[in-house]
Amino acid sequence: MKKVKNSELLLSYIREGRTMTSREKLALITQLSIPSILAQISATVMFFIDASMVGHLGAKASAAIGLVETTGWLMGGLASAANMGFSVQVAHCIGANDFEAARGVLRQSIVCCLIWSLMTSVIALGIAPFLPYWLGGSAEIARDASLYFGIFGICGIFFQMEGLAGSMLKCSGNMKIPSVLNIGMCVMDVVFNYLFIYVLDLKVVGAAIGTGVAILITACLMLYFLIYRSKMLSLVGRPGSFKPQSDTVSRAFKIGAPMGLQHLLMGSAQVVSTLIVAPIGTVAIAAHSLAITVESLCYMPGYGIAEAATTLVGQGIGAGQKLLTRSFAYMSVGLGITVMTLMGVLMWIFAPELMAIMSPVEEVIAQGTEVLRIEAWAEPMFAASIVANGVFIGAGDTMIPAIMSLASMWAVRLTLAASLAPKFGLKGVWTAMAVELFFRGTIFLARLFKGGWAEKLKVRSVE
């Protein structure tokens, strides 16, 4: 059997305009996806173990973190949007074989993202004392929730730089280093969390500190491999200006702003979802939070494949390879649906065992198992929306997909959840979630095959 070429060689085919066989395209998607999938799964396992450590402190501890968790995701989403605004430009430059331009974008991104992360960290610290009460939390969990979120906010700059360096390396086609470092971060997180939660007896606060230290170390290593070791993007011995240029910042804003708005409003929707769950009770909040962590084991492979799709579509557009880019898009989405369907089946089967790892409280386990088995049915279409969105990001097409996601979340999920929760409790909230994910996947597939993202290919191939 003919040996499959490595990803570095296959990526050069895109830049050189060479024809690729279906086997080579699938091999490249798989080779780029696997390290990212492993990193995504390891990150999920990290949160899984974290939640389990905190969960064994009791339902109140789980509820304290669960209450502010969605707001933390919102902050992470805004950081990711800023990073992608620049890294997609780098992918386009690399696809066009313009490595100096790619390094120029990198320099400007470091300055802009540092400023952005400082702003968001200050805001997070300012709202931390009030956030648990705004979200409907009770006094018995408010103090721990505030401290947890405040420490998370302080670590925002580390998270931003780790994400920026990782996304830059991935868009250059280097999936292995970010993935290995992220797996290492998960191991460090478990070690540090055990130290701070149990050995130093800091409980919920210890979970935040342990994660923050792990992110800081990983950010330093990620920046080292980007700035000193990357073949395409290393800045050592390659002088250039770090001053942000209006055209680069403007393009980053056009790509990142819709994503940022999407994350802001989607995160706000998650917060509203928490508000809907909060009146059901502390056990429901704990079960809801822990079940979300368990479910992430199922959908993280989709995000890994989506990252590969972003890289391939971004470089394909930069190289002006219209047909190849379409092929990468369709094959990536198909692979994502296949993998997440299998994960959904496994989640349905092992839901009780997974929830039992997360919490010793029988009622939390029972409610978590019930909602996970509802959600399992939506995983194939959730995969379609995740990977298709990765395709659209690689094309720099972020506005319409953001509007689609927001309309789906606010008009379908939250409306349905608010109407079902009073009668069906947590089960009603997760039924609304499953219906919305199926709807979102359907409209994203429609855009993938018939929508306007392909217009980006026409424009780029003519430039």
C-alpha positions as CSV (number, residue, x, y, z in Angstrom):
1,M,0.0,0.0,0.0
2,K,1.3,3.4,-0.9
3,K,2.4,5.4,2.1
4,V,0.4,8.5,3.0
5,K,2.3,11.7,2.8
6,N,2.8,13.8,6.0
7,S,0.7,16.9,6.7
8,E,3.6,19.4,6.1
9,L,4.1,18.1,2.6
10,L,0.4,17.9,1.8
11,L,-0.1,21.5,3.1
12,S,2.6,22.6,0.6
13,Y,0.4,21.2,-2.2
14,I,-2.2,23.7,-1.3
15,R,0.2,26.6,-1.6
16,E,1.7,25.3,-4.8
17,G,-1.6,24.7,-6.5
18,R,-1.0,21.0,-7.0
19,T,-3.9,18.5,-7.5
20,M,-4.7,16.3,-4.5
21,T,-6.4,12.9,-4.6
22,S,-9.4,12.2,-2.3
23,R,-7.2,9.9,-0.2
24,E,-4.6,12.7,0.2
25,K,-7.3,15.2,1.2
26,L,-8.9,12.9,3.8
27,A,-5.4,12.0,5.1
28,L,-4.6,15.7,5.5
29,I,-7.9,16.5,7.3
30,T,-7.4,13.5,9.6
31,Q,-3.7,14.3,10.3
32,L,-4.6,17.9,11.2
33,S,-7.7,16.8,13.2
34,I,-6.3,14.1,15.4
35,P,-3.8,16.2,17.4
36,S,-6.5,18.8,17.9
37,I,-9.1,16.3,18.8
38,L,-6.8,14.8,21.4
39,A,-6.1,18.2,22.8
40,Q,-9.8,19.0,22.9
41,I,-10.6,15.7,24.6
42,S,-7.8,16.2,27.1
43,A,-9.1,19.7,27.9
44,T,-12.5,18.2,28.5
45,V,-11.0,15.5,30.7
46,M,-9.3,18.3,32.6
47,F,-12.6,20.0,33.2
48,F,-14.2,16.7,33.9
49,I,-11.6,15.9,36.6
50,D,-11.8,19.5,38.0
51,A,-15.6,19.2,38.2
52,S,-15.3,15.8,39.8
53,M,-12.8,17.1,42.4
54,V,-15.1,20.0,43.2
55,G,-18.2,17.8,43.0
56,H,-16.9,15.7,45.8
57,L,-16.8,18.8,48.0
58,G,-20.6,18.8,47.7
59,A,-23.5,20.1,45.6
60,K,-22.9,23.7,46.9
61,A,-19.4,23.8,45.6
62,S,-20.5,22.5,42.2
63,A,-23.3,25.0,42.1
64,A,-20.9,27.9,42.9
65,I,-18.7,27.1,39.9
66,G,-21.7,26.2,37.7
67,L,-23.4,29.5,38.4
68,V,-20.6,31.6,37.0
69,E,-19.2,29.1,34.5
70,T,-21.3,30.3,31.5
71,T,-20.0,33.9,32.1
72,G,-16.5,32.5,32.0
73,W,-17.2,30.9,28.7
74,L,-18.4,34.3,27.5
75,M,-15.0,35.8,28.4
76,G,-13.2,32.9,26.7
77,G,-15.3,33.4,23.6
78,L,-14.4,37.1,23.3
79,A,-10.7,36.2,23.7
80,S,-11.1,33.6,20.9
81,A,-12.8,36.0,18.6
82,A,-10.0,38.5,19.0
83,N,-7.4,35.8,18.3
84,M,-9.2,34.5,15.2
85,G,-9.5,37.9,13.7
86,F,-5.8,37.9,13.2
87,S,-5.0,34.2,12.8
88,V,-7.4,33.8,9.8
89,Q,-5.4,36.6,8.1
90,V,-2.2,34.6,8.8
91,A,-3.7,31.5,7.2
92,H,-4.6,33.5,4.1
93,C,-1.1,35.0,3.9
94,I,0.6,31.5,4.3
95,G,-1.7,30.1,1.6
96,A,-0.5,32.8,-0.7
97,N,3.2,32.0,0.3
98,D,3.6,35.5,1.8
99,F,5.3,34.6,5.1
100,E,6.6,38.1,5.8
101,A,3.1,39.5,5.7
102,A,2.0,36.6,8.0
103,R,4.7,37.7,10.5
104,G,3.6,41.3,10.2
105,V,0.1,40.3,11.2
106,L,1.4,38.2,14.1
107,R,3.4,41.2,15.5
108,Q,0.3,43.4,15.4
109,S,-1.9,40.7,16.9
110,I,0.3,40.4,20.0
111,V,-0.1,44.1,20.8
112,C,-3.8,44.3,20.1
113,C,-4.7,41.1,22.0
114,L,-2.7,42.1,25.0
115,I,-4.7,45.4,25.2
116,W,-7.9,43.5,24.7
117,S,-7.2,41.0,27.5
118,L,-6.3,43.7,30.0
119,M,-9.6,45.4,29.3
120,T,-11.7,42.2,29.8
121,S,-9.7,41.2,32.9
122,V,-10.4,44.6,34.5
123,I,-14.1,44.3,33.7
124,A,-14.2,40.7,35.1
125,L,-12.7,41.9,38.4
126,G,-15.1,44.7,38.6
127,I,-18.2,42.6,38.3
128,A,-17.0,39.6,40.3
129,P,-18.6,40.6,43.6
130,F,-22.0,41.2,42.1
131,L,-22.2,38.5,39.4
132,P,-23.6,35.6,41.5
133,Y,-26.5,37.7,42.7
134,W,-27.2,39.0,39.2
135,L,-27.4,35.3,38.1
136,G,-29.9,34.5,40.8
137,G,-27.5,32.6,43.1
138,S,-28.2,32.2,46.8
139,A,-26.1,33.7,49.5
140,E,-24.8,30.2,50.5
141,I,-22.8,29.9,47.2
142,A,-22.3,33.6,46.3
143,R,-18.9,34.1,48.0
144,D,-17.2,31.1,46.4
145,A,-18.7,31.9,43.1
146,S,-17.4,35.5,43.2
147,L,-13.9,34.5,44.3
148,Y,-13.7,31.8,41.6
149,F,-14.8,34.2,38.8
150,G,-12.5,37.0,40.1
151,I,-9.4,34.7,39.9
152,F,-10.5,33.5,36.5
153,G,-10.6,37.2,35.4
154,I,-7.1,37.8,36.6
155,C,-5.9,34.9,34.5
156,G,-7.6,36.3,31.4
157,I,-4.3,37.7,30.0
158,F,-2.7,34.2,30.2
159,F,-5.6,32.6,28.5
160,Q,-5.6,35.2,25.8
161,M,-1.9,34.7,25.0
162,E,-2.1,31.0,25.2
163,G,-5.0,31.0,22.7
164,L,-3.4,33.5,20.3
165,A,-0.1,31.5,20.1
166,G,-2.0,28.3,19.7
167,S,-4.3,29.6,17.0
168,M,-1.4,31.1,15.1
169,L,0.5,27.8,15.1
170,K,-2.6,25.9,14.0
171,C,-3.3,28.2,11.1
172,S,0.2,27.7,10.0
173,G,-0.6,24.0,9.9
174,N,1.3,23.0,13.1
175,M,-1.4,21.2,15.1
176,K,1.0,19.0,17.0
177,I,2.8,21.5,19.3
178,P,-0.4,23.3,20.5
179,S,-2.0,19.9,21.0
180,V,0.9,18.5,23.0
181,L,1.1,21.6,25.1
182,N,-2.6,21.6,25.8
183,I,-2.5,18.0,26.9
184,G,0.4,19.0,29.2
185,M,-1.8,21.8,30.5
186,C,-4.5,19.3,31.4
187,V,-2.0,17.2,33.4
188,M,-0.7,20.3,35.2
189,D,-4.2,21.4,35.9
190,V,-5.0,18.1,37.6
191,V,-1.8,18.3,39.7
192,F,-2.2,21.9,40.7
193,N,-5.9,21.5,41.4
194,Y,-5.2,18.6,43.7
195,L,-2.6,20.6,45.5
196,F,-4.7,23.8,45.9
197,I,-8.1,22.1,46.5
198,Y,-7.1,19.3,48.9
199,V,-3.5,19.7,50.1
200,L,-3.8,23.4,50.8
201,D,-7.5,23.1,51.5
202,L,-8.6,26.1,49.4
203,K,-11.6,24.2,48.0
204,V,-13.4,26.2,45.2
205,V,-10.8,29.0,45.2
206,G,-8.1,26.3,44.8
207,A,-9.7,25.1,41.6
208,A,-9.4,28.5,40.1
209,I,-5.8,29.0,41.2
210,G,-4.7,25.6,40.0
211,T,-6.2,26.2,36.6
212,G,-4.7,29.7,36.4
213,V,-1.2,28.4,37.1
214,A,-1.5,25.7,34.5
215,I,-2.6,28.2,31.9
216,L,0.2,30.6,32.7
217,I,2.9,27.9,32.2
218,T,1.3,26.7,29.0
219,A,1.0,30.3,27.6
220,C,4.8,30.8,28.1
221,L,5.6,27.6,26.4
222,M,3.2,28.3,23.5
223,L,4.7,31.7,22.9
224,Y,8.2,30.2,22.9
225,F,7.3,27.7,20.2
226,L,5.6,30.4,18.1
227,I,8.1,33.2,18.4
228,Y,11.3,31.2,18.6
229,R,10.7,27.8,16.9
230,S,8.0,28.2,14.2
231,K,9.5,27.7,10.7
232,M,7.0,30.1,9.1
233,L,6.2,32.6,11.9
234,S,9.3,32.8,14.1
235,L,10.2,36.5,14.9
236,V,13.7,35.9,16.0
237,G,16.2,37.5,13.6
238,R,13.3,38.9,11.6
239,P,12.9,42.5,12.7
240,G,9.6,44.4,12.0
241,S,7.1,46.8,13.5
242,F,4.7,45.8,16.2
243,K,2.7,49.0,15.6
244,P,-0.9,48.1,14.7
245,Q,-1.8,49.1,11.1
246,S,-5.3,50.3,10.2
247,D,-5.8,47.8,7.4
248,T,-4.8,44.8,9.5
249,V,-6.8,45.9,12.5
250,S,-9.8,46.6,10.2
251,R,-9.7,43.2,8.7
252,A,-9.3,41.6,12.1
253,F,-12.4,43.6,13.2
254,K,-14.4,42.5,10.2
255,I,-13.6,38.8,11.0
256,G,-13.5,39.0,14.8
257,A,-16.3,41.4,15.6
258,P,-19.2,39.2,14.4
259,M,-17.6,36.3,16.3
260,G,-17.2,38.5,19.3
261,L,-20.8,39.6,19.2
262,Q,-21.8,36.0,18.6
263,H,-19.9,34.9,21.7
264,L,-21.2,37.8,23.7
265,L,-24.8,37.2,22.9
266,M,-24.4,33.4,22.9
267,G,-22.7,33.7,26.3
268,S,-25.5,36.0,27.4
269,A,-27.9,33.3,26.3
270,Q,-26.1,30.7,28.4
271,V,-26.4,33.1,31.3
272,V,-30.1,33.4,30.7
273,S,-30.2,29.6,30.5
274,T,-28.6,29.6,34.0
275,L,-31.2,32.0,35.2
276,I,-33.9,29.7,33.9
277,V,-32.3,26.7,35.7
278,A,-31.5,28.6,39.0
279,P,-35.1,28.6,40.4
280,I,-35.4,24.9,40.0
281,G,-32.9,24.5,42.9
282,T,-29.3,23.9,43.9
283,V,-29.4,20.2,42.9
284,A,-30.6,21.2,39.4
285,I,-27.9,23.8,39.0
286,A,-25.3,21.2,40.0
287,A,-26.7,18.5,37.7
288,H,-27.0,21.1,34.8
289,S,-23.3,22.2,35.2
290,L,-21.9,18.7,35.6
291,A,-23.9,17.3,32.7
292,I,-22.6,20.1,30.5
293,T,-19.1,19.0,31.4
294,V,-19.9,15.4,30.6
295,E,-21.5,16.4,27.3
296,S,-18.3,18.3,26.3
297,L,-16.6,14.9,26.0
298,C,-18.9,14.3,23.1
299,Y,-18.7,17.5,21.2
300,M,-15.0,18.4,21.7
301,P,-13.9,16.1,18.8
302,G,-16.1,18.3,16.6
303,Y,-14.2,21.4,17.6
304,G,-10.9,19.6,16.8
305,I,-12.1,18.8,13.3
306,A,-13.4,22.4,13.0
307,E,-10.0,23.8,13.7
308,A,-8.5,21.6,10.9
309,A,-11.2,22.9,8.6
310,T,-10.4,26.5,9.5
311,T,-6.8,26.0,8.6
312,L,-7.4,24.1,5.4
313,V,-10.1,26.5,4.1
314,G,-8.0,29.5,5.1
315,Q,-4.9,28.4,3.3
316,G,-7.0,27.2,0.4
317,I,-8.5,30.6,0.0
318,G,-5.1,32.3,0.3
319,A,-3.8,30.0,-2.5
320,G,-6.9,30.7,-4.7
321,Q,-7.8,27.0,-4.8
322,K,-11.6,27.2,-5.1
323,L,-12.5,23.5,-5.9
324,L,-10.0,22.1,-3.4
325,T,-11.4,24.4,-0.7
326,R,-15.0,23.3,-1.2
327,S,-13.8,19.7,-1.1
328,F,-12.0,20.2,2.2
329,A,-15.2,21.9,3.6
330,Y,-17.6,19.1,2.7
331,M,-15.2,16.2,3.8
332,S,-14.5,17.9,7.1
333,V,-18.2,18.3,8.0
334,G,-18.9,14.7,7.0
335,L,-16.1,13.5,9.2
336,G,-17.3,15.6,12.1
337,I,-20.9,14.2,11.9
338,T,-19.6,10.7,11.8
339,V,-17.3,11.1,14.8
340,M,-19.9,12.9,17.0
341,T,-22.6,10.5,16.1
342,L,-20.5,7.7,17.6
343,M,-19.7,9.8,20.6
344,G,-23.4,10.5,21.1
345,V,-24.1,6.8,21.2
346,L,-21.4,6.2,23.8
347,M,-22.7,9.1,25.9
348,W,-26.3,7.7,25.9
349,I,-25.0,4.3,27.0
350,F,-22.6,5.4,29.7
351,A,-24.4,8.5,31.0
352,P,-25.1,7.1,34.5
353,E,-21.4,6.0,35.0
354,L,-20.1,9.4,33.8
355,M,-22.4,11.3,36.1
356,A,-21.4,9.0,39.0
357,I,-17.8,10.1,38.5
358,M,-18.8,13.7,38.7
359,S,-20.9,13.6,41.9
360,P,-21.7,11.2,44.7
361,V,-25.2,12.8,45.1
362,E,-27.8,10.3,43.8
363,E,-30.3,13.0,42.8
364,V,-27.6,14.9,40.8
365,I,-26.7,11.6,39.0
366,A,-30.3,10.8,38.2
367,Q,-31.1,14.2,36.7
368,G,-27.8,14.4,34.9
369,T,-28.3,11.0,33.3
370,E,-31.8,11.9,32.1
371,V,-30.7,15.1,30.4
372,L,-27.6,13.6,28.8
373,R,-29.7,10.9,27.1
374,I,-32.0,13.7,25.7
375,E,-29.0,15.6,24.4
376,A,-27.3,12.5,22.8
377,W,-29.9,12.6,20.0
378,A,-28.8,16.0,18.9
379,E,-25.1,15.4,18.6
380,P,-25.0,14.6,14.8
381,M,-26.5,18.0,13.9
382,F,-24.5,19.7,16.6
383,A,-21.4,18.4,14.8
384,A,-22.7,19.9,11.5
385,S,-23.0,23.3,13.0
386,I,-19.6,23.2,14.8
387,V,-17.5,22.1,11.8
388,A,-19.4,24.1,9.2
389,N,-18.8,27.2,11.4
390,G,-15.0,26.3,11.3
391,V,-15.3,26.3,7.5
392,F,-17.0,29.7,7.5
393,I,-14.3,31.2,9.9
394,G,-11.5,30.0,7.6
395,A,-13.3,31.8,4.7
396,G,-13.5,34.9,6.8
397,D,-17.3,34.6,6.6
398,T,-18.4,35.3,10.1
399,M,-21.3,37.8,10.0
400,I,-24.2,35.6,8.6
401,P,-23.2,32.5,10.6
402,A,-23.2,34.6,13.8
403,I,-26.6,35.9,13.0
404,M,-27.8,32.4,12.4
405,S,-26.4,31.1,15.7
406,L,-27.9,34.0,17.6
407,A,-31.3,33.6,16.1
408,S,-31.3,29.9,16.8
409,M,-30.2,30.3,20.4
410,W,-32.5,33.2,21.4
411,A,-35.6,32.4,19.2
412,V,-35.6,28.6,19.6
413,R,-33.6,27.4,22.7
414,L,-34.4,30.1,25.2
415,T,-38.0,30.6,24.2
416,L,-38.6,26.9,24.4
417,A,-36.6,26.4,27.6
418,A,-38.5,29.2,29.4
419,S,-41.8,27.6,28.4
420,L,-40.8,24.1,29.3
421,A,-38.8,24.6,32.5
422,P,-41.8,25.5,34.8
423,K,-43.6,22.2,34.0
424,F,-40.8,19.8,33.2
425,G,-37.8,21.2,35.2
426,L,-34.3,20.5,34.0
427,K,-35.5,17.9,31.5
428,G,-37.5,20.7,29.8
429,V,-34.4,22.9,29.5
430,W,-32.4,20.2,27.9
431,T,-35.1,19.2,25.6
432,A,-35.1,22.8,24.3
433,M,-31.4,22.6,23.9
434,A,-31.6,19.4,21.8
435,V,-34.3,20.9,19.6
436,E,-32.3,24.0,19.0
437,L,-29.1,22.1,18.1
438,F,-30.9,20.1,15.5
439,F,-32.4,23.3,14.0
440,R,-29.0,25.1,14.1
441,G,-27.3,22.1,12.3
442,T,-29.9,22.1,9.6
443,I,-29.5,25.8,8.8
444,F,-25.7,25.6,8.9
445,L,-25.8,22.7,6.4
446,A,-28.1,24.6,4.2
447,R,-25.6,27.5,4.1
448,L,-22.6,25.1,3.6
449,F,-24.1,23.6,0.4
450,K,-26.1,26.6,-0.9
451,G,-25.1,29.7,1.0
452,G,-23.0,32.7,0.5
453,W,-19.8,31.6,2.2
454,A,-18.7,30.2,-1.2
455,E,-18.7,33.8,-2.5
456,K,-15.6,34.3,-0.5
457,L,-13.9,31.7,-2.7
458,K,-14.9,33.5,-5.9
459,V,-13.5,36.8,-4.6
460,R,-10.3,35.3,-3.3
461,S,-9.6,33.3,-6.4
462,V,-9.8,36.4,-8.6
463,E,-7.5,38.6,-6.4
